[in-house]
Amino acid sequence: MSKKTIMILGAGPEQLEAIKIAKDLGLKVVAVDGNCDAPGLIVADIGIAEDIKDVNKMVLIGMKYEIDGVMTHAVEIPQIIAEVAKKLNLPGIAPDIAERATDKLKRIKCFSENGVSCAKFETAENLKEAKLKSGKIGFPCVFKPIDKAGARGVIKVNSLKEVKTAYEHTLKNTTENIILIEEFLKGKEISTESIVYKGTIYNIGIGDRNYDRKKFDPFFIQDGGQIPANLSHETMQELTELIESAIKAIGINWGVAKGDFLIEEDGRIRIIEMAARTSGGRFSSIRVPLSNGINIIKLLVQLTIDEEIDLDELKPKFSKYVADRFILPEPGKITSINGLKKAMNVEGIYNIYLDDGLVLGNEMETIVDHTCRMGQIISIGNTYEDAIERAERAVKLIQINTRGSK
């Protein structure tokens, strides 16, 4: 019997983990990426440099290699995956569900209409509307593109005088002629990872997110987090109910769902997003498995090729404390990089991941979104405090000196 073939769209450093898992499961892997130097293209059985957002080309590739399933990991293209799966009669969610889970405006409208607790919101198609609608929402507020992930184009607006600059920043980061304006929510941020299998929602991982480094204002830059989330039993129960309400409202009835939530200072929980994909930042691929032993990428691969899942694989095997911190260099040309060996030798450090751009002589941009992060440190501890202290100690040991910022 010939082995099954899976097509994975995206072959960068994050997707490399999914490619390896699929190969370990004995599958033939066709990997596609727009970057001909993507590392996963070499690891896959068949590596193809092509635009993964071109549905017709992806369908033709899928037909050529007679694939049994198509997926991605940590790439905001669920609507592409859904379209390809539908055209090739493969497992997946319906394209309209994928679109609703990806388009920020359709998503928040869906939450609002279905009673899922979310921020107040408005839209603007020009600067005049942006000024009017932001005043209606109240300051501070947040401008967002409706078609981007990774905090691209997201900016906090503190007053009317900041609207013009903020509007131009968001507009620069979208292909649409409309932006989203939301009320600013303040509190503890939470990431969640779920999988929907045979009508049941399984919450695989729930972790804290850190946004407390004010130096990046007015941009929202996550500098790490910890798993499992440090929540009371009552809050966890309420959060779980909200996760399930959001997934059902969007209509995700198969596969994975990635959520971001905020717990306000008065304890009220509100949803920020619920996407039909796995998380980036090595949350689903590395940190969750380290924390509880559940490998959601493996489960997604199995779902994608229509294999049965062992329900025991959806249950935590253990509970460990895992933290991470990102490497966020100052803007300018890199003149020296020191302390990597010392950082790696800190007790409890699982691994240090460096971006390919973190090399001497490269220019570091001003950090305005998550694409500007240049590395990540992941640690394991006996307590929350242990894991956090180890990650923060290691990141402080890494000295990246820059000069002559743009």
KEKOL-145872 format. One record per residue (C-alpha): x, y, z negated; residue number from 1. Coordinates in steps of 0.05 Angstrom, whole numbers, plus 32768, in hexadecimal, padded with zeros to 4 digits. Layout:
N
<r <X Y Z> NUM>
...
//
This chain:
406
<r <8000 8000 8000> 1>
<r <801D 8043 8015> 2>
<r <8026 8076 7FDE> 3>
<r <7FF9 80B3 7FDA> 4>
<r <800F 80F7 7FF4> 5>
<r <8004 8138 7FCF> 6>
<r <800F 817E 7FEB> 7>
<r <8028 81B2 7FB9> 8>
<r <8023 81FB 7FCE> 9>
<r <805C 8222 7FAF> 10>
<r <80A2 8206 7FA3> 11>
<r <80C3 8239 7F76> 12>
<r <80E4 822C 7F33> 13>
<r <80A0 8225 7F0F> 14>
<r <8082 81F7 7F44> 15>
<r <80C1 81CC 7F43> 16>
<r <80A6 81AB 7F04> 17>
<r <8066 8196 7F27> 18>
<r <808D 817B 7F62> 19>
<r <80B9 8151 7F34> 20>
<r <807C 8136 7F0E> 21>
<r <8059 8122 7F4E> 22>
<r <8097 80FE 7F66> 23>
<r <809F 80DB 7F23> 24>
<r <8057 80C2 7F2C> 25>
<r <806E 80A1 7F6D> 26>
<r <804C 80D2 7F9C> 27>
<r <8066 80EC 7FDE> 28>
<r <806C 8138 7FD5> 29>
<r <8063 816B 800C> 30>
<r <8078 81AE 7FF0> 31>
<r <806B 81F0 8013> 32>
<r <8086 8235 8002> 33>
<r <808E 8277 8026> 34>
<r <80D6 827B 800C> 35>
<r <8103 824D 8034> 36>
<r <8133 824C 7FF8> 37>
<r <80FF 8235 7FC6> 38>
<r <8120 81FD 7F9C> 39>
<r <80E4 81CF 7FA1> 40>
<r <80EA 81C9 7FEC> 41>
<r <812A 81A0 7FE3> 42>
<r <810E 8174 7FAB> 43>
<r <80CD 8163 7FD0> 44>
<r <80CB 812A 8002> 45>
<r <80B6 815D 8036> 46>
<r <80C5 81A7 802D> 47>
<r <80A5 81DA 805B> 48>
<r <80B2 8225 805D> 49>
<r <806E 8243 806E> 50>
<r <803D 8277 8054> 51>
<r <8014 8253 801F> 52>
<r <7FDC 8286 8025> 53>
<r <7FCE 8273 806E> 54>
<r <7F95 8242 8065> 55>
<r <7F95 8229 80AD> 56>
<r <7FDF 821A 80AC> 57>
<r <7FD8 81F5 8069> 58>
<r <7F9F 81CC 8086> 59>
<r <7FC9 81B9 80C3> 60>
<r <8003 81A4 8096> 61>
<r <7FD3 817C 806B> 62>
<r <7FB7 8159 80A8> 63>
<r <7FFC 814B 80C4> 64>
<r <8014 8128 8085> 65>
<r <7FD0 8109 8074> 66>
<r <7FD1 8124 802E> 67>
<r <7FA5 8107 7FF6> 68>
<r <7FA2 8148 7FCE> 69>
<r <7FB8 8191 7FCC> 70>
<r <7FCB 81BA 7F8F> 71>
<r <7FF6 81F1 7F74> 72>
<r <8013 8203 7F30> 73>
<r <8017 8249 7F13> 74>
<r <8007 826C 7F55> 75>
<r <7FC9 8298 7F5B> 76>
<r <7FAE 8275 7F99> 77>
<r <7F74 8249 7F81> 78>
<r <7F48 8262 7FBA> 79>
<r <7F7D 824A 7FED> 80>
<r <7F81 8206 7FCB> 81>
<r <7F35 8202 7FCA> 82>
<r <7F2E 8213 8014> 83>
<r <7F63 81E1 8029> 84>
<r <7F44 81AB 7FFD> 85>
<r <7EFF 81B8 801A> 86>
<r <7F16 81B6 8062> 87>
<r <7F3B 8175 8057> 88>
<r <7F05 8156 802A> 89>
<r <7F34 8150 7FEF> 90>
<r <7F27 8158 7FA4> 91>
<r <7F20 81A0 7F8B> 92>
<r <7EF1 81D7 7F77> 93>
<r <7EC3 81FC 7FA7> 94>
<r <7EE2 8239 7FC9> 95>
<r <7EAE 8268 7FAB> 96>
<r <7EC0 8251 7F65> 97>
<r <7F0A 825B 7F74> 98>
<r <7EFB 82A1 7F8E> 99>
<r <7ED3 82B2 7F50> 100>
<r <7F0C 829B 7F24> 101>
<r <7F40 82C4 7F4A> 102>
<r <7F1F 8306 7F5D> 103>
<r <7F22 8330 7F1D> 104>
<r <7EE3 8357 7F2E> 105>
<r <7EB9 831A 7F3F> 106>
<r <7ED4 82F8 7F01> 107>
<r <7EC4 832E 7ECF> 108>
<r <7E7F 8339 7EEE> 109>
<r <7E73 82EF 7EE5> 110>
<r <7E86 82F3 7E9B> 111>
<r <7E5B 8330 7E90> 112>
<r <7E1E 8312 7EB3> 113>
<r <7E25 82D1 7E8C> 114>
<r <7E2E 82EF 7E47> 115>
<r <7E78 82DC 7E41> 116>
<r <7E98 8311 7E14> 117>
<r <7EC5 833D 7E3E> 118>
<r <7EDC 8385 7E45> 119>
<r <7EB0 83BD 7E60> 120>
<r <7EC3 83CB 7EA8> 121>
<r <7EB9 83F8 7EE4> 122>
<r <7ED6 83FC 7F2A> 123>
<r <7EF3 8434 7F54> 124>
<r <7EFF 843C 7F9F> 125>
<r <7F23 847F 7F9C> 126>
<r <7F46 84AE 7F6C> 127>
<r <7F07 84D7 7F5E> 128>
<r <7EE2 8498 7F4A> 129>
<r <7F1D 8480 7F20> 130>
<r <7F1B 84C1 7EF8> 131>
<r <7ED0 84BD 7EEF> 132>
<r <7ECC 8473 7EDE> 133>
<r <7F08 8474 7EAE> 134>
<r <7EE7 84AD 7E89> 135>
<r <7EA7 8483 7E86> 136>
<r <7ECC 8447 7E69> 137>
<r <7EF4 8474 7E3A> 138>
<r <7F3E 847B 7E2C> 139>
<r <7F69 8455 7E26> 140>
<r <7F53 8428 7E5F> 141>
<r <7F75 83F7 7E8F> 142>
<r <7F7B 83F9 7EDB> 143>
<r <7F82 83B6 7EFE> 144>
<r <7F85 839D 7F46> 145>
<r <7F50 8368 7F53> 146>
<r <7F7D 833C 7F7C> 147>
<r <7FC0 8334 7F57> 148>
<r <7FDB 830B 7F1D> 149>
<r <8019 8311 7EF0> 150>
<r <8004 8356 7ED7> 151>
<r <8014 8374 7F1B> 152>
<r <7FF3 83B9 7F20> 153>
<r <7FD7 83B6 7EDA> 154>
<r <7FE1 83F7 7EB4> 155>
<r <7FC6 8418 7E75> 156>
<r <7FA8 845E 7E7E> 157>
<r <7FA8 8489 7E40> 158>
<r <7F88 84C9 7E5A> 159>
<r <7F6A 84EB 7E97> 160>
<r <7FAD 850A 7EAA> 161>
<r <7FCA 84C4 7EB2> 162>
<r <7F94 84AB 7EE2> 163>
<r <7FB4 84C2 7F23> 164>
<r <7FF7 84A0 7F16> 165>
<r <7FD6 8461 7EFB> 166>
<r <7FA6 845D 7F36> 167>
<r <7FDF 8462 7F67> 168>
<r <8005 842B 7F43> 169>
<r <7FCA 83FB 7F44> 170>
<r <7FB9 840C 7F8C> 171>
<r <8001 83FD 7FA1> 172>
<r <7FF8 83B7 7F85> 173>
<r <7FB9 83A3 7FA9> 174>
<r <7FA1 8394 7FEF> 175>
<r <7F5A 83A9 7FDC> 176>
<r <7F3C 83EF 7FDE> 177>
<r <7F1E 83E8 7F99> 178>
<r <7F3C 83E4 7F53> 179>
<r <7F21 83CA 7F11> 180>
<r <7F1D 83F7 7ED4> 181>
<r <7F15 83D5 7E90> 182>
<r <7F10 83EC 7E49> 183>
<r <7F52 83E3 7E23> 184>
<r <7F4E 83A9 7DF2> 185>
<r <7F7D 83A6 7DB7> 186>
<r <7F8D 8368 7D8E> 187>
<r <7FAD 8323 7D8F> 188>
<r <7FB4 8304 7DD5> 189>
<r <7FAA 82BA 7DE1> 190>
<r <7FBA 828C 7E1C> 191>
<r <7F92 824C 7E28> 192>
<r <7F9A 8211 7E57> 193>
<r <7F60 81E3 7E65> 194>
<r <7F4E 81AA 7E93> 195>
<r <7F08 8196 7EAB> 196>
<r <7F01 814B 7EB6> 197>
<r <7EC0 8127 7EC3> 198>
<r <7E96 8160 7EA8> 199>
<r <7EBD 8168 7E67> 200>
<r <7EEA 81A3 7E56> 201>
<r <7F2A 8191 7E33> 202>
<r <7F52 81CA 7E14> 203>
<r <7F9A 81B4 7E1D> 204>
<r <7FC1 81EE 7E01> 205>
<r <7FB3 822F 7DDB> 206>
<r <7FEB 825F 7DCB> 207>
<r <7FFA 82A5 7DB4> 208>
<r <8014 82DB 7DE4> 209>
<r <8040 8315 7DCF> 210>
<r <8034 835A 7DEB> 211>
<r <8051 8381 7DB1> 212>
<r <808E 83A1 7DD4> 213>
<r <8075 83E8 7DDD> 214>
<r <80B2 83FD 7E07> 215>
<r <808E 83E4 7E45> 216>
<r <8051 8411 7E3E> 217>
<r <8027 8420 7E66> 218>
<r <8034 83DB 7E85> 219>
<r <801F 8399 7E65> 220>
<r <805C 836D 7E5F> 221>
<r <8058 832B 7E39> 222>
<r <809A 831D 7E16> 223>
<r <808A 82D7 7E00> 224>
<r <805C 82B1 7DD2> 225>
<r <8055 8273 7DA7> 226>
<r <802D 8232 7DA8> 227>
<r <8001 821C 7D88> 228>
<r <7FDB 825D 7D7B> 229>
<r <7FDB 8272 7D33> 230>
<r <7F8F 8276 7D29> 231>
<r <7F5F 8264 7CF2> 232>
<r <7F31 8228 7CFB> 233>
<r <7EF5 8256 7D03> 234>
<r <7F17 8282 7D37> 235>
<r <7F2F 8245 7D5E> 236>
<r <7EE9 822A 7D5F> 237>
<r <7ECD 826C 7D78> 238>
<r <7F04 8271 7DAD> 239>
<r <7EF6 822A 7DC5> 240>
<r <7EAD 823B 7DCF> 241>
<r <7EBF 827A 7DF7> 242>
<r <7EF1 8253 7E22> 243>
<r <7EBB 8221 7E35> 244>
<r <7E87 8258 7E41> 245>
<r <7EB8 827C 7E70> 246>
<r <7ECA 823C 7E97> 247>
<r <7E80 822B 7EA0> 248>
<r <7E6E 8273 7EB4> 249>
<r <7EA3 8273 7EEA> 250>
<r <7E8D 822E 7F00> 251>
<r <7ECF 8209 7EFA> 252>
<r <7EB7 81C1 7EFA> 253>
<r <7EF7 819D 7F0C> 254>
<r <7F41 81A8 7F01> 255>
<r <7F65 81DB 7ED7> 256>
<r <7F52 821E 7EB7> 257>
<r <7F81 8251 7E9A> 258>
<r <7F65 8284 7E6A> 259>
<r <7F7D 82C4 7E48> 260>
<r <7F57 82DF 7E0C> 261>
<r <7F5E 8317 7DDA> 262>
<r <7F4A 8314 7D91> 263>
<r <7F3A 835B 7D7B> 264>
<r <7F4B 8377 7D36> 265>
<r <7F03 836B 7D1E> 266>
<r <7F08 8322 7D33> 267>
<r <7EDE 8328 7D72> 268>
<r <7EF9 82FD 7DAB> 269>
<r <7EF5 8315 7DF3> 270>
<r <7F0B 82F5 7E33> 271>
<r <7F3E 8316 7E60> 272>
<r <7F40 82E2 7E97> 273>
<r <7F31 829A 7EAA> 274>
<r <7F56 8281 7EE8> 275>
<r <7F4F 823F 7F0D> 276>
<r <7F99 822F 7F09> 277>
<r <7FD0 821B 7ED9> 278>
<r <7FF7 8250 7EB2> 279>
<r <803B 826A 7EC6> 280>
<r <8072 827D 7E95> 281>
<r <807E 8232 7E8A> 282>
<r <8041 8231 7E5C> 283>
<r <801F 81F5 7E7A> 284>
<r <805C 81D2 7E96> 285>
<r <808D 81D7 7E5C> 286>
<r <8073 81F9 7E1D> 287>
<r <8031 81D4 7E15> 288>
<r <8050 818F 7E1F> 289>
<r <8087 81A1 7DED> 290>
<r <8052 81B6 7DBB> 291>
<r <801F 817E 7DC0> 292>
<r <8037 814B 7DF3> 293>
<r <8000 8158 7E26> 294>
<r <801A 815E 7E6D> 295>
<r <7FE4 8186 7E92> 296>
<r <800C 8188 7ED3> 297>
<r <800D 813C 7ED5> 298>
<r <7FC2 813B 7EC9> 299>
<r <7FB6 816E 7F00> 300>
<r <7FE0 8145 7F31> 301>
<r <7FB6 8108 7F20> 302>
<r <7F75 812E 7F29> 303>
<r <7F8D 814A 7F6B> 304>
<r <7F97 8105 7F89> 305>
<r <7F56 80EC 7F6A> 306>
<r <7F75 80BD 7F38> 307>
<r <7F54 80AB 7EF6> 308>
<r <7F70 80CE 7EB8> 309>
<r <7F7F 80A7 7E79> 310>
<r <7F57 80CD 7E44> 311>
<r <7F8F 80C1 7E11> 312>
<r <7FBB 80EF 7E3C> 313>
<r <7F8B 8128 7E2C> 314>
<r <7F97 8121 7DE1> 315>
<r <7FD0 8142 7DBA> 316>
<r <8008 8111 7DA9> 317>
<r <8029 813E 7D74> 318>
<r <802B 8187 7D5E> 319>
<r <806B 81AF 7D63> 320>
<r <8078 81FA 7D61> 321>
<r <8092 8217 7DA2> 322>
<r <80A4 825F 7DB0> 323>
<r <80BF 8284 7DEC> 324>
<r <80DD 82C9 7DFB> 325>
<r <80EC 82E8 7E3E> 326>
<r <812C 8309 7E56> 327>
<r <811A 8350 7E6A> 328>
<r <8157 8376 7E82> 329>
<r <815D 83C2 7E86> 330>
<r <8157 83DE 7ECD> 331>
<r <8197 83E8 7EF5> 332>
<r <81D0 83C0 7F13> 333>
<r <81E6 8385 7EE8> 334>
<r <822E 8390 7ED1> 335>
<r <8235 8356 7EA0> 336>
<r <820F 831B 7E83> 337>
<r <8227 8300 7E40> 338>
<r <820F 82D2 7E08> 339>
<r <81ED 829B 7E2F> 340>
<r <8216 8263 7E10> 341>
<r <820B 827F 7DCA> 342>
<r <81C1 8285 7DD6> 343>
<r <81BD 823D 7DEF> 344>
<r <81E0 8226 7DB0> 345>
<r <81AD 8244 7D82> 346>
<r <818A 820B 7D5B> 347>
<r <8148 81F7 7D79> 348>
<r <8152 8215 7DBE> 349>
<r <8131 81E7 7DF0> 350>
<r <814A 820A 7E2E> 351>
<r <815B 824D 7E4E> 352>
<r <813F 825B 7E93> 353>
<r <8160 8291 7EBD> 354>
<r <8143 82B3 7EFA> 355>
<r <816D 82AC 7F3A> 356>
<r <8171 82F8 7F3C> 357>
<r <8196 82FC 7EFA> 358>
<r <81DD 8301 7F17> 359>
<r <8214 8335 7F14> 360>
<r <820A 836F 7F44> 361>
<r <81BF 8366 7F4D> 362>
<r <8190 83A0 7F41> 363>
<r <815D 8399 7F0A> 364>
<r <811C 83BE 7F15> 365>
<r <80F6 83E4 7EE0> 366>
<r <80C8 83B1 7EBF> 367>
<r <8080 83BE 7ED3> 368>
<r <8064 8377 7ED8> 369>
<r <8075 832F 7ECA> 370>
<r <809B 8325 7F0B> 371>
<r <80D2 834F 7EED> 372>
<r <80E3 831D 7EB6> 373>
<r <8128 82FF 7EC2> 374>
<r <8128 82C2 7E95> 375>
<r <8108 829C 7E5C> 376>
<r <811E 827B 7E1C> 377>
<r <80F5 8242 7DFE> 378>
<r <8100 822A 7DB7> 379>
<r <80E3 81F5 7D88> 380>
<r <80DD 81FD 7D3D> 381>
<r <80C2 81DB 7CFF> 382>
<r <8093 8217 7CF3> 383>
<r <807A 8253 7D1A> 384>
<r <80AE 827D 7CF8> 385>
<r <80E6 824D 7D0B> 386>
<r <80D4 824A 7D54> 387>
<r <80CB 8296 7D5A> 388>
<r <810B 82A7 7D35> 389>
<r <8134 8277 7D60> 390>
<r <8119 8293 7DA2> 391>
<r <8122 82DB 7D8C> 392>
<r <8169 82CE 7D72> 393>
<r <817C 82AD 7DB3> 394>
<r <8160 82E5 7DDF> 395>
<r <8186 8319 7DB7> 396>
<r <81C7 82F4 7DC3> 397>
<r <81C0 82FC 7E0E> 398>
<r <81DD 833F 7E22> 399>
<r <81CE 8357 7E68> 400>
<r <81EF 839A 7E76> 401>
<r <81D6 83C4 7EB0> 402>
<r <81EC 8406 7ECD> 403>
<r <81D2 843A 7EFF> 404>
<r <8188 8429 7EFF> 405>
<r <8160 843A 7F3C> 406>
//
